[in-house]
Amino acid sequence: AQSVTQLGSHVSVSEGALVLLRCNYSSSVPPYLFWYVQYPNQGLQLLLKYTTGATLVKGINGFEAEFKKSETSFHLTKPSAHMSDAAEYFCAVSRMDSSYKLIFGSGTRLLVRP
Amino acid sequence: NAGVTQTPKFQVLKTGQSMTLQCAQDMNHEYMSWYRQDPGMGLRLIHYSVGAGITDQGEVPNGYNVSRSTTEDFPLRLLSAAPSQTSVYFCASIQSSGNTIYFGEGSWLTVV
């Protein structure tokens, strides 16, 4: 069975500091991996995804993530946090089979201090 | 969220009432899903469908029914609403390659 673990339900950084949101997954088959962002009272917005190919994936708003198969990780980073990055972030994994079911982590709320 | 339309966006129900959350997509995708989002739990899969006439249960199916009579539509029915079903619901439509997923804008449901 697949699962996703996001370490830290809340992460607080200062404006301009590095953002690191952790995601580990388990999957018996090669996964697709996703990061979504959700602003208050809004829907989900795709930040980036890994399907195949290059393991370092660049997304929108300056975010990137690296797929590390040996560590079963897909951590999200951004070199310099902006106040506008304050939101909730979800990591998700899906199976490359006929179901394409997405399994989500429990989410990490990013707080950005001025 | 182009292509996936969810209605209504907000709804308040009384315990025991029934209602249907509508989801429609115009991308001819075979795969569609319903998720619910609760604080601290991420999104959990309720039901999914791999094509017209084919549905299956996800992680939290109890209290919900679905049907898929057409490729475009995948309604979610609450037969007898309970306060535990207060949540935000998201419909998703998935491209056949599986690597692109389109979400609706969400439906905020409160059961009192």
HADDOCK unambig.tbl for C-alpha pairs under 7 A between the chains (distance, minus, plus):
assign (segid A and resid 32 and name CA) (segid B and resid 99 and name CA) 6.79 0.50 0.50
assign (segid A and resid 43 and name CA) (segid B and resid 105 and name CA) 4.90 0.50 0.50
assign (segid A and resid 43 and name CA) (segid B and resid 106 and name CA) 5.87 0.50 0.50
assign (segid A and resid 44 and name CA) (segid B and resid 103 and name CA) 6.97 0.50 0.50
assign (segid A and resid 51 and name CA) (segid B and resid 99 and name CA) 6.48 0.50 0.50
assign (segid A and resid 96 and name CA) (segid B and resid 98 and name CA) 6.76 0.50 0.50
assign (segid A and resid 99 and name CA) (segid B and resid 50 and name CA) 6.68 0.50 0.50
assign (segid A and resid 100 and name CA) (segid B and resid 98 and name CA) 5.73 0.50 0.50
assign (segid A and resid 104 and name CA) (segid B and resid 42 and name CA) 5.92 0.50 0.50
assign (segid A and resid 104 and name CA) (segid B and resid 43 and name CA) 5.74 0.50 0.50
assign (segid A and resid 105 and name CA) (segid B and resid 42 and name CA) 5.65 0.50 0.50
assign (segid A and resid 106 and name CA) (segid B and resid 40 and name CA) 5.51 0.50 0.50
assign (segid A and resid 106 and name CA) (segid B and resid 41 and name CA) 4.49 0.50 0.50
assign (segid A and resid 106 and name CA) (segid B and resid 42 and name CA) 3.92 0.50 0.50
assign (segid A and resid 107 and name CA) (segid B and resid 40 and name CA) 6.73 0.50 0.50
assign (segid A and resid 107 and name CA) (segid B and resid 42 and name CA) 5.53 0.50 0.50
